Amino acid sequence: MVKTLNVPLIGARRHGPPDRAARVSRHAGDPRPLALVAVAFTVAQLVLVHPAMGLGWDETVYVSQVSPHAPAAFFSAPRARGVSLLVAPIASWSSSTTLLRVYLALLSGLGLFVALRVWRGLFPVRVLAVAGAFFATLWVTLFYGPQAMPNYWVAVGALVCVGCFLRAQADRWDRAAPLGVGLSAALMAWMRPTDAVWVTLPLLVAAVAVPRWRRARPLLALVAGLLAGAAEWIVEAYVGYGGLGQRLADGSRIQGGLGWNIAIGDQLRSLGGRALCRPCTGGMPSPGVTAWWFVLPLVAALGLVIAVKARRSGATLLLLACAATASTPYLFMIGYAAPRFLLPFYALLAIPFADALVHLVTVPGRPWRPVIVTLVALGLAGHVAVQFAVLQDTVRRTTDEHRGWAATATELHRLGVRPPCRLTGRQAVPIAYYTGCASVATAGHNANATRASITRDARHMPVAVLTGPGVKPPGYARDWAPHRAGRLNVYVAPGAGGGTP
């Protein structure tokens, strides 16, 4: 039987080196099941998410910051540089999307293994393996694991941070645990500073408000990690956004104005495979697609009940608290939804969820155990089937959209719009990346130019305006040569090689 660290919410202090039982439990359990889950997750990404799917809108923004193959896209206030630095080892010298996807799939599999391994001794390995398998088979995890996006890495950082925090509290002589707290907090802040604060809020409160958890090293490591990860974002706020307060205000405005707004329905609508639900209209997905979303927190709450009865509630309670704060801005404070926003929420709930399932199917001497085992097995099998079906449909639609951008870029090249060049208008940001042009806008979240600067550029380089069907071009482009590229209208400025096929 695997021993686990007893981590109550208010644990007793130790006044000497950890005893042998604590040292053994800290390394208890064979890590190979966790490695197997991570390997299966990596393989599933490479098989189910086409490596040549092409880059999405946000991905082109992050990748363009380090890629020599396209000018850097406008970097709006909410974004952080973590993803750009994460992809730099590949994107700084290669434009191959396939190579980038493989790299990120391998890295995300390694990240999942590390995040699960941190929890050995806090929970049995079989619980961690089930938790990892559940999280890894969500369509949103598989879809975003190999993408140049920040949310998966916030989820991994959240798991590591909470686990290392609990280790540091359980064993004050564990020198690696505070380091893990600091590094994982830095990773989250590096990717999305505001998300890092929401995730770690319960840890900060516990480290200050719970008398027996007032240990300097974990608290200092947590604060130092958050500051180190967010340092570049804060400095950039003063250099390029008018100050930290202004950057936060701009970020709120871009996200529709943060405030009380119940977005639960929006998140439910996005579960059918909508990468961005803004505005989030239309019908709800079928109950079969959304059922798991309601079951997950309920079973996780059951995990807390089981932990309380077993007098080991600390770890579970902290996981649930961090999951609650991580989800708060995306369930109650914005007016739109994207399924990737809740990846940290799903990762943190996965462990108490798995703990409850394992308890239900392994508790001895219960006459209803065979029924529970059958129901759990059928439920998980149906869940996996639904997740893979949604994933397949999402990958197909996304691939078609990205291929459309690539086809538009090919047509623009045929029309003489080649680097150095400028694109503006509908879907200009991703299409500009595919074309090798800079994207410019005179209004909206990505405004970085004026009409005068665009017409000035058009005198000495290819410039094109993209509009949707039936939409007229801006006044300065009314006399530019009109063309058709897929579903878009293209108006190419005369001169500088543009407008001549």
RASULFEN-V866195 format. One line per field, one symbol per residue. ss: DSSP state (h for helix, s for strand, l for the rest). Layout:
ss->???
This chain:
ss->lllllllllllllllllllhhhhhhhlllllhhhhhhhhhhhhhhhhhllllllllhhhhhhhhlllllllllllllllllhhhhhhhhhhlllllhhhhhhhhhhhhhhhhhhhhhllsllslhhhhhhhhhhhhllhhhhhhhlllllhhhhhhhhhhhhhhhhhhhhllllhhhhhhhhhhhhhhhhhlhhhhhhhhhhhhhhhhhlhhhllhhhhhhhhhhhhhhhhhhhhhhhhhlllhhhhhhhhhhhllllllsllhhhhhhhllllllslllllllllhhhhhhhhhhhhhhhhhhhhhhhlllhhhhhhhhhhhhhhhhhhhhslllslhhhhhhhhhhhhhhhhhhhhhhhhllllllhhhhhhhhhhhhhhhhhhhhhhhhhhhhhhhhhhhhhhhhhhhhhhllllllsssssllhhhhhhhhllsslllllllllllhhhhhhhllllsssssslllllllhhhlllsssssllsssssllsllslll
